């Protein structure tokens, strides 16, 4: 019995870091202001009943980050490096979405068409990144530096230099609430994406293959795994994630600003992967960890906002918390703590023996 | 993964090949620009302007080259530069002298270097995460120091800003017939000195050779008796101090502090280093190449502006395309190295330089 619990722990111990950080933030808030967690049912401008409160805004605000973190985990696991162009790629996808919508009347059909178009564009750019990484054997961070440099300009170019708006109740429904549903739509989109990804992992061997490629590429190839296509695939999945995130971000504001859309989100997404306990050098991974990491980051941000920290200063406090989390999670500190714990126990034991 | 690394790491000196290619491409591009557009490109002032505008970037990129040769990455450099600029201006506007401001700049850089070096080398935390947190912290602190843009009011410093080194024999005759000498800022002298010092350190000192050994393969460096932890610590220390100096030079060029100062400097610096032939995987690189990398990036931008592609997006799209070209070139050169395939690829006149 005891052995079984131990196995379960080691299997899920990776989730410990993100869960711990979320628990810390929750505890901090519980002491600071218990009303932080209250969820209210209110009526919004459109006249439908909706849920509001800090918890909802955490879940809602982290939607794009959570979706990007899912794709980033795969890329990290397969390639042992990170994609720093996700923000730029989301901007390109968002621009494409807006471009299609503005071509005609906005109906559910054109929205679907726009979504397909931006998915295709994002997958194409993802494949470009993936080709550089897998065929030309360039490190992911350098390969994606290309798109990082010019991606937002491509987004600008797609719409010909304007910041166009797309006003429609249908777009508002994607960005905030569907009439009659009290939960913000982005949260629902995250849940759907997570379910689809979970089904993919459940019914295909993508997860296993990705892990094999990340741990030892040569061994994976000798075992008959096509490492090139696995890496390419991981980048294309990340591309789809970028497209979804871009569509959500565009729908929230009903306009696209290529300069500020999901700015600096690549850094947060990589951070989410790291807080989720995934090795940034590739190999074993847990998508759930990254998603929890994304929510931890957003919870931290919302907490800081609730403490009346100006939005420009949030970064400094965030950095301190990040450093604390990674220092506690670092292997050296862990080993030292283990040693200390052992010594304490031995000391106690030794005393007991002496007393006896 | 391991096997691929081992295969790539054999020689250290092939840096020269990548360096030669970069320098050749830079001169070809520049002479082509002279031949096609003439005008500004024919004057020496154009070269000095490029140096004047990018002195801080060159210094930052030097520090980054050292870190990258050691197999690490430092993305906090832009943030630290911005923080130094803002703090020094606020310090001087409140009655500080130039000397204490310089000390402040150095000590801020030193602090960041010490903390990064300690956390990365002694606590073995991934450099990307730590320096990302460093960037967040520095950017957040910049807005905490001052949210409003600051302009320098210190008279002595304004005098220093206006001081320019005039080189009459590189000047040109203006339309009115009077000679306009080429002007160079003091920051450029500092930057070039730093390039020389870092070049000397990397080539001639034990510490410099240890950087190459550690970046090439830290395990074998350890077995050869290199104190890997301390060497890694020093590489981040150098990068930190150089960002401090870069902040001071940046201030001498602009004379104004802004929260978005040196935005994206880290990625520009990484791009410069890559174009100059430094590999992010470590062990290969040259600081002279970084200097030419910066100049190449600037020349591309100047050419785009001159050639009449006035739409704002072209500059970064061309930069991205150029970066992509260099990355692919590096990848091809490296993958064909040692197989004899390279000799077939190169034109006749380059084969001589390869033998050196």
Interface residues (C-beta under 8 A of the other chain):
Chain A: X80 X82 X132 X136 X137 X138 X139 X141 X142 X143 X145 X146 X147 X148 X149 X150 X151 X152 X153 X154 X156 X157 X161 X216 X217 X218 X267 X270 X271 X274 X280 X281 X282 X310 X312 X313 X314 X315 X316 X317 X318 X319 X320 X322 X323 X326 X327 X330 X331 X332 X333
Chain B: X1 X2 X3 X4 X73 X119 X122 X123 X124 X125 X126 X128 X129 X130 X132 X133 X134 X135 X136 X137 X139 X140 X141 X143 X144 X147 X259 X267 X270 X271 X274 X280 X281 X311 X312 X313 X314 X315 X316 X317 X319 X320 X321 X323 X324 X327 X328 X330 X331 X332 X335
